[in-house]
Amino acid sequence: MKPLTAKLLLVDDVKANLLALEQLVEAPDRELIRANSGEEALEILLKEQDFAVILMDVQMPGLDGFDTVNLLKAKENCQFIPILFLTAFDKDGAMEVEAYSTGAVDYVMKPIQPQILTSKVDVFVDLYKSRQALALQNTALEKANIKLTREISLRERAEAQLRLADQAIQDTDESVIITDDDGIVQRVNPAFCLLSGFTSHELVDQKIISIASELNVEAEHALILATLHDQGNWIGELHGKKKDGTSYSIWAHISSVYNKKKTLTNYCAILSEVNDPKKTEMVLQKVMLRLEQAQHISHLGAWEWNRAEPDIYCSSELFHILGAAPDQILPSLSACQDFIHPEDRGKFSHIVATLEAGHASDSTLRLQLADGSERIVHEQTEVHCNAQGQILQLIGTVHDITEHTKLEESFMQAQKMEAVGALVGGIAHEFKQFGYIS
């Protein structure tokens, strides 16, 4: 902490006396301020009042020491500044009585005894520093108290939210499983116990893979983990066995949970039992129809390749962009080369090599359709791999940006023409100014 500095105000109309006072009371931790009259002292005290002590000469022309102090004490913020009077004339003690009656805390006769004066000033400075240190401590305590109160409030609010979330997990009809980052079950709610037939004690500390016992295909399990790592959540259908051995199907929404340091800490799975396959199929069909409509409006096609399935899945909008029949089968990425403009096929081969190396791609290509027309597309592809680096899934989008590109080119052409027009107009003006054009 920065050392405290004490300010002392020295008031005397005789310059030699001020110099003598300075020599007696100066110290590294003190700031001495001079005033050559009572009027000047009042002007100084109007601007600042943070003084450890005022050393005031009694007899001065104009406002004497007593008059100055009486005016000073009338100001609320100056009432408690210690004042030490100095005088050379007080034969009958009347001045000393008046000094104390005006509010002085001490009175020193001239000629001054250096040791007496310095001792008195030291006491006032020490008292001032103690008050300042106490004020700083009080300020620090107040800040700490405010911070502590805020932290308690935030903690109480967080605890209330946790209690509310806990109650919601307990009361919901949806099954909930929470695991650590290794997939070890930390908690299950009553709904999942009712679904599976297991008690929470039987499920906690078990691997989630052993609970969903029919999820035993390594590639599928690895794909779920890869999707969670890349996207933070996975949605799909899972199958498991109840305690009595019967099977069940569930629609799962699994999310990754991260702490403030963005470190994975848990997985949270919300599970809904699939009781009515027809109803589920109808819902999925409706969702797919809306997705196809959205893709058609935005001219955005999608495709997917899985290790478990040899052919590439393409959305209907992607077939439309490629100018291909919706039932056309694409057995591999290389088979897509027929749709690429001949001048961009080398670029396409590089994209395929990038994906096969396990890296995502993001590029613009030209297509050449069967009718000879051309389209410009922007493709983006993500690669999902297992822990050994094997590619499990490729997911990509193809956005038809032909019209957008043409609009940009038209806009740039218009800007160029406008710039040329301005340039020609400027040249014509220059020629006319110099008389080349009448």
TIZA-474445 format. One record per residue (C-alpha): residue number from 1; residue in three letters; z, x, y. Coordinates in pm, 1 decimal. Layout:
N
   k   r       c3       c1       c2
 NUM Ala        Z        X        Y
...
REM end
This chain:
438
   k   r       c3       c1       c2
   1 Met      0.0      0.0      0.0
   2 Lys    -85.8    123.6    351.5
   3 Pro    224.3    260.0    537.2
   4 Leu    358.9     23.1    801.5
   5 Thr    321.8    126.1   1165.4
   6 Ala    570.8     12.7   1431.6
   7 Lys    464.9    -49.5   1793.3
   8 Leu    702.4     42.4   2077.2
   9 Leu    653.4    -74.9   2438.0
  10 Leu    787.7    171.7   2698.0
  11 Val    829.6     25.8   3049.4
  12 Asp    918.1    247.7   3350.0
  13 Asp    769.4    289.1   3697.6
  14 Val    828.7    667.0   3691.2
  15 Lys    563.6    856.1   3496.0
  16 Ala    798.7   1148.0   3419.1
  17 Asn   1047.9    906.3   3261.5
  18 Leu    773.4    759.0   3041.1
  19 Leu    672.7   1105.5   2922.8
  20 Ala   1034.2   1190.6   2844.7
  21 Leu   1078.4    865.3   2649.6
  22 Glu    762.3    932.5   2450.7
  23 Gln    885.3   1276.2   2347.8
  24 Leu   1217.8   1131.0   2233.3
  25 Val   1091.1    835.9   2023.5
  26 Glu    745.0    942.2   1903.1
  27 Ala    688.2    965.9   1526.3
  28 Pro    386.6    952.2   1288.6
  29 Asp    466.0    593.8   1187.9
  30 Arg    490.2    468.4   1547.8
  31 Glu    240.8    357.6   1811.0
  32 Leu    367.9    399.5   2167.9
  33 Ile    228.6    176.9   2443.1
  34 Arg    306.6    244.5   2812.7
  35 Ala    359.6      4.8   3101.7
  36 Asn    416.6    134.7   3456.7
  37 Ser    567.5   -190.9   3587.7
  38 Gly    713.3   -522.5   3483.6
  39 Glu    384.6   -693.4   3571.8
  40 Glu    185.4   -459.2   3349.6
  41 Ala    433.9   -513.1   3063.7
  42 Leu    382.2   -892.2   3088.1
  43 Glu      2.0   -846.8   3081.5
  44 Ile     32.3   -639.7   2764.2
  45 Leu    263.5   -896.5   2603.6
  46 Leu     17.0  -1174.7   2675.5
  47 Lys   -231.0   -999.8   2441.3
  48 Glu      2.5   -878.9   2166.8
  49 Gln    362.4   -948.6   2075.7
  50 Asp    405.4   -748.1   1756.2
  51 Phe    654.2   -488.3   1884.3
  52 Ala    947.9   -335.7   1701.0
  53 Val   1139.8   -281.5   2029.9
  54 Ile   1085.7   -274.8   2407.0
  55 Leu   1247.0      5.6   2608.1
  56 Met   1279.7   -141.8   2959.2
  57 Asp   1389.3     32.7   3276.7
  58 Val   1612.4   -194.9   3487.9
  59 Gln   1532.0    -78.4   3838.7
  60 Met   1158.7   -103.3   3919.6
  61 Pro    971.4   -214.3   4231.9
  62 Gly    823.9   -566.4   4219.4
  63 Leu    952.2   -726.1   3899.9
  64 Asp   1262.4   -537.8   3791.8
  65 Gly   1370.0   -517.6   3427.7
  66 Phe   1586.6   -833.8   3439.2
  67 Asp   1314.3  -1047.5   3602.8
  68 Thr   1057.6   -921.0   3351.6
  69 Val   1281.6  -1005.1   3055.8
  70 Asn   1362.1  -1352.9   3193.1
  71 Leu    989.3  -1427.6   3214.6
  72 Leu    934.4  -1271.0   2874.4
  73 Lys   1203.6  -1478.1   2702.0
  74 Ala   1046.8  -1795.3   2839.9
  75 Lys    752.3  -1734.6   2604.6
  76 Glu    823.9  -1865.9   2255.7
  77 Asn    638.6  -1590.4   2072.0
  78 Cys    825.7  -1316.8   2262.7
  79 Gln   1182.6  -1448.7   2233.6
  80 Phe   1281.6  -1240.0   1934.8
  81 Ile   1145.7   -899.2   2037.3
  82 Pro   1446.9   -660.6   2067.1
  83 Ile   1492.1   -524.9   2421.4
  84 Leu   1680.9   -207.6   2504.2
  85 Phe   1761.0   -166.6   2876.6
  86 Leu   1773.3    176.6   3045.6
  87 Thr   1940.5    235.2   3385.0
  88 Ala   2101.5    510.3   3594.4
  89 Phe   2308.4    287.7   3826.6
  90 Asp   2590.1     72.5   3697.6
  91 Lys   2920.3    185.3   3845.0
  92 Asp   3108.5   -141.4   3796.2
  93 Gly   2943.0   -255.9   3469.2
  94 Ala   2777.7   -559.4   3634.9
  95 Met   2430.2   -452.7   3523.4
  96 Glu   2540.6   -418.9   3164.8
  97 Val   2680.6   -775.2   3170.3
  98 Glu   2357.4   -907.6   3323.5
  99 Ala   2150.1   -714.0   3070.3
 100 Tyr   2321.1   -880.8   2775.7
 101 Ser   2309.8  -1219.8   2946.0
 102 Thr   1930.4  -1196.4   2981.5
 103 Gly   1896.2  -1140.3   2607.1
 104 Ala   1896.0   -763.3   2565.2
 105 Val   2020.6   -630.3   2231.3
 106 Asp   2141.4   -296.5   2371.3
 107 Tyr   2199.1   -103.3   2693.5
 108 Val   2167.8    273.7   2750.5
 109 Met   2284.5    461.6   3058.9
 110 Lys   2093.5    748.4   3215.5
 111 Pro   2097.7   1042.7   3182.6
 112 Ile   2003.3    950.9   2828.1
 113 Gln   2172.4   1117.7   2531.6
 114 Pro   1869.1   1186.8   2305.5
 115 Gln   2057.7   1145.2   1978.7
 116 Ile   2205.5    811.1   2085.3
 117 Leu   1869.3    671.5   2200.4
 118 Thr   1674.0    791.0   1895.1
 119 Ser   1941.7    650.8   1661.6
 120 Lys   1923.7    308.9   1828.6
 121 Val   1541.7    308.2   1823.8
 122 Asp   1541.2    415.3   1456.1
 123 Val   1757.2    114.5   1370.0
 124 Phe   1518.7   -126.4   1547.4
 125 Val   1214.5     33.1   1382.2
 126 Asp   1376.1     13.2   1037.1
 127 Leu   1463.9   -352.3   1093.5
 128 Tyr   1108.8   -423.8   1206.9
 129 Lys    959.6   -253.4    900.0
 130 Ser   1196.0   -442.8    670.4
 131 Arg   1088.2   -771.4    827.5
 132 Gln    721.2   -676.7    796.6
 133 Ala    763.0   -567.0    434.5
 134 Leu    944.6   -892.4    357.3
 135 Ala    667.4  -1092.3    527.7
 136 Leu    405.0   -908.6    320.0
 137 Gln    603.6   -975.2      4.0
 138 Asn    634.1  -1342.5     95.8
 139 Thr    258.7  -1361.4    158.5
 140 Ala    189.1  -1192.9   -174.0
 141 Leu    431.4  -1428.5   -348.1
 142 Glu    268.8  -1729.8   -185.3
 143 Lys    -75.9  -1612.8   -298.6
 144 Ala     55.7  -1544.4   -647.5
 145 Asn    221.4  -1885.9   -653.3
 146 Ile   -101.5  -2056.4   -543.0
 147 Lys   -295.3  -1865.0   -809.1
 148 Leu    -36.8  -1947.7  -1075.0
 149 Thr    -37.9  -2314.4   -974.4
 150 Arg   -416.9  -2320.0   -993.1
 151 Glu   -412.9  -2147.3  -1334.1
 152 Ile   -152.5  -2392.6  -1463.7
 153 Ser   -360.8  -2682.3  -1334.3
 154 Leu   -676.3  -2542.0  -1497.2
 155 Arg   -489.0  -2476.7  -1821.4
 156 Glu   -345.0  -2829.1  -1823.2
 157 Arg   -689.4  -2970.2  -1752.8
 158 Ala   -842.9  -2756.3  -2030.0
 159 Glu   -567.4  -2862.8  -2271.4
 160 Ala   -627.2  -3227.5  -2180.0
 161 Gln  -1000.2  -3183.6  -2241.1
 162 Leu   -927.0  -3013.6  -2574.1
 163 Arg   -696.8  -3299.3  -2675.7
 164 Leu   -965.7  -3548.9  -2575.1
 165 Ala  -1233.7  -3357.7  -2768.0
 166 Asp  -1001.9  -3326.4  -3067.4
 167 Gln   -935.3  -3700.3  -3060.6
 168 Ala  -1307.1  -3772.1  -3033.5
 169 Ile  -1379.9  -3547.9  -3334.8
 170 Gln  -1105.0  -3717.2  -3533.1
 171 Asp  -1213.8  -4071.6  -3444.9
 172 Thr  -1594.9  -4041.4  -3461.5
 173 Asp  -1785.8  -4194.3  -3749.7
 174 Glu  -2012.1  -3889.1  -3755.3
 175 Ser  -1912.3  -3604.8  -3985.9
 176 Val  -1818.5  -3281.9  -3803.7
 177 Ile  -1786.9  -2931.4  -3949.2
 178 Ile  -1686.7  -2625.9  -3743.0
 179 Thr  -1729.1  -2276.6  -3889.9
 180 Asp  -1680.1  -1922.3  -3766.1
 181 Asp  -1977.0  -1694.6  -3699.4
 182 Asp  -1994.8  -1606.2  -4072.4
 183 Gly  -2023.4  -1970.1  -4178.2
 184 Ile  -1663.0  -1996.5  -4302.6
 185 Val  -1530.7  -2349.6  -4250.0
 186 Gln  -1257.2  -2363.7  -3988.3
 187 Arg  -1225.3  -2738.1  -3952.4
 188 Val  -1364.9  -3068.9  -4079.1
 189 Asn  -1294.4  -3420.0  -3954.3
 190 Pro  -1187.4  -3724.1  -4161.7
 191 Ala  -1542.4  -3865.2  -4162.2
 192 Phe  -1676.3  -3566.6  -4356.7
 193 Cys  -1382.2  -3578.0  -4596.7
 194 Leu  -1466.1  -3943.1  -4660.1
 195 Leu  -1834.9  -3857.6  -4711.7
 196 Ser  -1781.3  -3559.7  -4942.4
 197 Gly  -1468.0  -3670.9  -5125.4
 198 Phe  -1297.0  -3338.9  -5052.6
 199 Thr   -975.4  -3299.3  -4855.3
 200 Ser   -967.8  -3078.4  -4547.5
 201 His   -745.8  -2826.4  -4736.3
 202 Glu  -1014.4  -2795.5  -5005.3
 203 Leu  -1290.3  -2737.7  -4747.8
 204 Val  -1126.6  -2502.1  -4497.5
 205 Asp  -1196.2  -2130.2  -4559.8
 206 Gln  -1495.4  -2216.5  -4779.4
 207 Lys  -1852.1  -2100.5  -4712.6
 208 Ile  -2060.6  -2380.2  -4561.3
 209 Ile  -2338.0  -2290.5  -4806.4
 210 Ser  -2108.6  -2375.3  -5098.8
 211 Ile  -2032.9  -2718.8  -4951.4
 212 Ala  -2399.4  -2803.3  -4903.8
 213 Ser  -2453.7  -2685.1  -5260.4
 214 Glu  -2813.1  -2798.5  -5283.8
 215 Leu  -2906.1  -2581.7  -4987.6
 216 Asn  -2961.3  -2286.8  -5220.6
 217 Val  -3308.9  -2177.5  -5117.3
 218 Glu  -3262.9  -1840.8  -4948.2
 219 Ala  -3571.4  -1878.2  -4728.9
 220 Glu  -3456.1  -2218.0  -4598.1
 221 His  -3104.4  -2091.0  -4528.0
 222 Ala  -3240.6  -1781.6  -4351.9
 223 Leu  -3476.9  -1998.6  -4147.0
 224 Ile  -3185.2  -2212.5  -4023.0
 225 Leu  -2991.0  -1900.6  -3918.8
 226 Ala  -3298.4  -1751.5  -3748.3
 227 Thr  -3356.4  -2075.1  -3555.0
 228 Leu  -2990.6  -2087.6  -3450.1
 229 His  -3011.7  -1726.9  -3332.5
 230 Asp  -3330.1  -1781.4  -3130.3
 231 Gln  -3283.9  -2135.9  -2998.9
 232 Gly  -2910.5  -2205.2  -3025.5
 233 Asn  -2951.3  -2520.0  -3238.2
 234 Trp  -3118.3  -2654.2  -3552.3
 235 Ile  -3196.7  -3014.9  -3646.3
 236 Gly  -3305.2  -3125.5  -3990.7
 237 Glu  -3218.2  -3284.6  -4320.9
 238 Leu  -2973.8  -3122.0  -4564.0
 239 His  -2856.4  -3215.1  -4913.5
 240 Gly  -2515.1  -3168.5  -5068.6
 241 Lys  -2294.2  -3277.6  -5356.8
 242 Lys  -1976.9  -3478.8  -5337.8
 243 Lys  -1661.0  -3387.3  -5520.2
 244 Asp  -1754.1  -3628.2  -5799.8
 245 Gly  -2091.0  -3453.2  -5845.8
 246 Thr  -2312.6  -3717.1  -5687.5
 247 Ser  -2571.0  -3606.5  -5433.7
 248 Tyr  -2603.4  -3713.0  -5070.2
 249 Ser  -2850.1  -3655.0  -4789.1
 250 Ile  -2746.7  -3588.7  -4429.7
 251 Trp  -2926.5  -3549.5  -4099.1
 252 Ala  -2773.8  -3238.4  -3943.5
 253 His  -2757.2  -3112.0  -3585.3
 254 Ile  -2614.6  -2757.3  -3590.4
 255 Ser  -2534.2  -2571.9  -3267.7
 256 Ser  -2433.2  -2212.4  -3194.3
 257 Val  -2115.6  -2169.7  -2986.9
 258 Tyr  -2073.6  -1866.9  -2759.2
 259 Asn  -1777.6  -1739.3  -2556.6
 260 Lys  -1786.5  -1630.1  -2191.6
 261 Lys  -1910.2  -1285.8  -2298.8
 262 Lys  -2206.3  -1457.8  -2471.1
 263 Thr  -2079.0  -1350.1  -2813.5
 264 Leu  -2136.0  -1590.3  -3102.6
 265 Thr  -1801.4  -1731.5  -3216.7
 266 Asn  -1870.6  -2053.3  -3408.8
 267 Tyr  -2120.0  -2300.4  -3545.1
 268 Cys  -2068.7  -2673.3  -3497.3
 269 Ala  -2249.1  -2919.6  -3724.5
 270 Ile  -2269.8  -3294.5  -3660.2
 271 Leu  -2384.9  -3477.8  -3971.9
 272 Ser  -2515.4  -3831.1  -4022.8
 273 Glu  -2557.9  -3970.2  -4372.9
 274 Val  -2912.0  -4080.2  -4453.9
 275 Asn  -2855.6  -4419.0  -4619.4
 276 Asp  -3186.7  -4594.0  -4546.6
 277 Pro  -3493.4  -4372.1  -4607.5
 278 Lys  -3733.8  -4639.5  -4475.5
 279 Lys  -3540.0  -4672.6  -4149.9
 280 Thr  -3530.2  -4296.3  -4111.1
 281 Glu  -3903.6  -4274.7  -4175.6
 282 Met  -3974.0  -4543.5  -3913.8
 283 Val  -3765.3  -4357.7  -3655.6
 284 Leu  -3943.1  -4032.1  -3735.5
 285 Gln  -4283.9  -4199.4  -3709.6
 286 Lys  -4192.5  -4339.8  -3368.3
 287 Val  -4073.6  -3998.4  -3251.5
 288 Met  -4391.2  -3831.5  -3379.9
 289 Leu  -4609.9  -4092.6  -3207.6
 290 Arg  -4436.3  -4033.4  -2874.0
 291 Leu  -4467.8  -3657.9  -2923.2
 292 Glu  -4841.8  -3687.9  -2990.6
 293 Gln  -4886.0  -3903.0  -2678.8
 294 Ala  -4698.8  -3649.4  -2467.0
 295 Gln  -4908.5  -3363.6  -2607.8
 296 His  -5231.5  -3552.0  -2539.4
 297 Ile  -5133.0  -3623.1  -2176.0
 298 Ser  -5036.9  -3261.1  -2111.3
 299 His  -5327.6  -3111.8  -2317.8
 300 Leu  -5070.1  -2915.8  -2516.8
 301 Gly  -5122.3  -2862.7  -2887.0
 302 Ala  -4870.5  -2722.9  -3135.0
 303 Trp  -4893.8  -2541.3  -3466.7
 304 Glu  -4656.8  -2404.4  -3730.7
 305 Trp  -4670.9  -2177.4  -4033.4
 306 Asn  -4392.9  -2144.6  -4292.9
 307 Arg  -4365.2  -1894.1  -4572.8
 308 Ala  -4290.5  -2179.5  -4812.8
 309 Glu  -4614.0  -2362.8  -4718.1
 310 Pro  -4947.8  -2176.4  -4734.2
 311 Asp  -5147.6  -2387.2  -4486.0
 312 Ile  -5103.9  -2399.1  -4110.3
 313 Tyr  -4981.7  -2728.0  -3965.5
 314 Cys  -5163.9  -2832.2  -3646.9
 315 Ser  -5089.3  -3126.5  -3418.9
 316 Ser  -5366.1  -3381.5  -3353.7
 317 Glu  -5393.2  -3259.8  -2992.0
 318 Leu  -5454.8  -2904.2  -3110.1
 319 Phe  -5742.7  -3025.1  -3329.7
 320 His  -5875.9  -3208.5  -3022.1
 321 Ile  -5855.3  -2889.8  -2811.1
 322 Leu  -6034.0  -2692.1  -3086.7
 323 Gly  -6298.4  -2962.1  -3123.9
 324 Ala  -6217.6  -2978.1  -3496.1
 325 Ala  -6171.3  -3267.4  -3736.7
 326 Pro  -5805.2  -3380.1  -3769.3
 327 Asp  -5814.6  -3337.9  -4148.7
 328 Gln  -5948.0  -2980.5  -4134.4
 329 Ile  -5736.0  -2730.8  -4329.0
 330 Leu  -5655.7  -2390.6  -4177.3
 331 Pro  -5536.2  -2162.8  -4457.9
 332 Ser  -5453.4  -1865.1  -4233.1
 333 Leu  -5452.8  -1737.7  -3876.4
 334 Ser  -5768.7  -1539.3  -3943.6
 335 Ala  -5946.2  -1867.2  -4023.3
 336 Cys  -5891.2  -1969.6  -3659.9
 337 Gln  -6123.7  -1691.7  -3544.1
 338 Asp  -6425.2  -1922.5  -3573.7
 339 Phe  -6294.1  -2119.4  -3275.0
 340 Ile  -6258.1  -1808.9  -3053.0
 341 His  -6525.0  -1705.4  -2804.8
 342 Pro  -6712.9  -1404.2  -2947.4
 343 Glu  -6613.6  -1184.3  -2651.8
 344 Asp  -6242.7  -1264.6  -2708.9
 345 Arg  -6229.7  -1218.6  -3086.8
 346 Gly  -6112.5   -860.0  -3054.9
 347 Lys  -5827.6   -984.4  -2837.2
 348 Phe  -5749.5  -1254.2  -3095.9
 349 Ser  -5735.9   -994.5  -3374.6
 350 His  -5481.6   -800.4  -3167.8
 351 Ile  -5270.3  -1117.9  -3128.4
 352 Val  -5275.2  -1174.2  -3507.9
 353 Ala  -5169.2   -812.0  -3566.0
 354 Thr  -4885.5   -853.1  -3313.8
 355 Leu  -4757.1  -1163.6  -3492.0
 356 Glu  -4783.1  -1001.8  -3835.7
 357 Ala  -4573.7   -714.4  -3699.5
 358 Gly  -4300.1   -967.3  -3616.9
 359 His  -4349.7   -982.6  -3239.6
 360 Ala  -4404.6  -1289.4  -3019.5
 361 Ser  -4728.3  -1334.7  -2827.0
 362 Asp  -4821.5  -1483.7  -2489.9
 363 Ser  -5184.5  -1462.7  -2380.9
 364 Thr  -5494.0  -1642.9  -2249.8
 365 Leu  -5809.8  -1687.6  -2459.2
 366 Arg  -6151.8  -1851.3  -2437.5
 367 Leu  -6263.4  -2091.9  -2709.0
 368 Gln  -6619.9  -2171.2  -2806.2
 369 Leu  -6654.9  -2518.2  -2955.1
 370 Ala  -6912.9  -2629.7  -3210.1
 371 Asp  -7116.9  -2802.2  -2938.7
 372 Gly  -7142.6  -2474.3  -2743.0
 373 Ser  -6896.5  -2571.6  -2468.3
 374 Glu  -6615.8  -2336.6  -2368.4
 375 Arg  -6247.3  -2394.4  -2304.7
 376 Ile  -5976.6  -2170.2  -2166.7
 377 Val  -5636.2  -2188.5  -2338.5
 378 His  -5296.9  -2026.1  -2295.3
 379 Glu  -5115.7  -1960.3  -2624.1
 380 Gln  -4749.3  -1878.7  -2683.7
 381 Thr  -4607.3  -1802.2  -3027.5
 382 Glu  -4254.4  -1728.7  -3153.0
 383 Val  -4178.1  -1539.7  -3475.2
 384 His  -3870.9  -1611.3  -3689.9
 385 Cys  -3769.1  -1345.7  -3942.9
 386 Asn  -3486.7  -1301.9  -4192.5
 387 Ala  -3237.4  -1015.8  -4191.0
 388 Gln  -3481.3   -796.4  -4385.0
 389 Gly  -3751.6   -846.3  -4122.7
 390 Gln  -3968.4  -1073.7  -4337.4
 391 Ile  -4153.5  -1339.9  -4139.5
 392 Leu  -4025.4  -1685.5  -4231.4
 393 Gln  -4193.1  -1900.0  -3969.0
 394 Leu  -4442.6  -1891.3  -3682.9
 395 Ile  -4429.5  -2163.3  -3416.6
 396 Gly  -4682.9  -2177.1  -3138.4
 397 Thr  -4834.5  -2385.3  -2861.9
 398 Val  -5190.1  -2391.4  -2725.6
 399 His  -5232.3  -2527.0  -2372.7
 400 Asp  -5580.0  -2626.8  -2252.0
 401 Ile  -5593.1  -2487.6  -1895.3
 402 Thr  -5969.6  -2522.8  -1845.5
 403 Glu  -5954.7  -2776.1  -1563.0
 404 His  -5661.1  -2600.9  -1397.6
 405 Thr  -5848.7  -2268.5  -1404.1
 406 Lys  -6161.4  -2428.6  -1257.6
 407 Leu  -5957.2  -2583.7   -976.1
 408 Glu  -5799.8  -2245.8   -900.2
 409 Glu  -6142.4  -2079.5   -892.1
 410 Ser  -6279.0  -2352.8   -661.7
 411 Phe  -5980.8  -2317.1   -432.8
 412 Met  -6019.8  -1937.7   -416.8
 413 Gln  -6394.2  -1976.3   -350.0
 414 Ala  -6318.8  -2218.6    -65.5
 415 Gln  -6068.6  -1971.3     79.2
 416 Lys  -6330.6  -1691.8     61.1
 417 Met  -6589.1  -1909.6    236.1
 418 Glu  -6337.3  -2000.2    504.2
 419 Ala  -6256.6  -1631.2    556.2
 420 Val  -6629.1  -1543.8    577.4
 421 Gly  -6682.1  -1826.7    828.0
 422 Ala  -6397.9  -1699.5   1042.9
 423 Leu  -6535.6  -1343.3   1023.9
 424 Val  -6889.5  -1453.7   1120.1
 425 Gly  -6750.2  -1662.8   1406.4
 426 Gly  -6554.5  -1363.2   1531.5
 427 Ile  -6858.9  -1134.3   1517.2
 428 Ala  -7071.0  -1391.6   1701.2
 429 His  -6805.8  -1412.8   1969.9
 430 Glu  -6808.5  -1033.5   2010.3
 431 Phe  -7189.8  -1024.5   2035.3
 432 Lys  -7186.4  -1300.6   2296.3
 433 Gln  -6916.3  -1124.3   2495.7
 434 Phe  -7124.1   -807.2   2518.9
 435 Gly  -7441.5   -997.3   2604.7
 436 Tyr  -7626.5   -955.7   2275.2
 437 Ile  -7637.9  -1333.3   2237.7
 438 Ser  -7712.5  -1559.6   2536.8
REM end
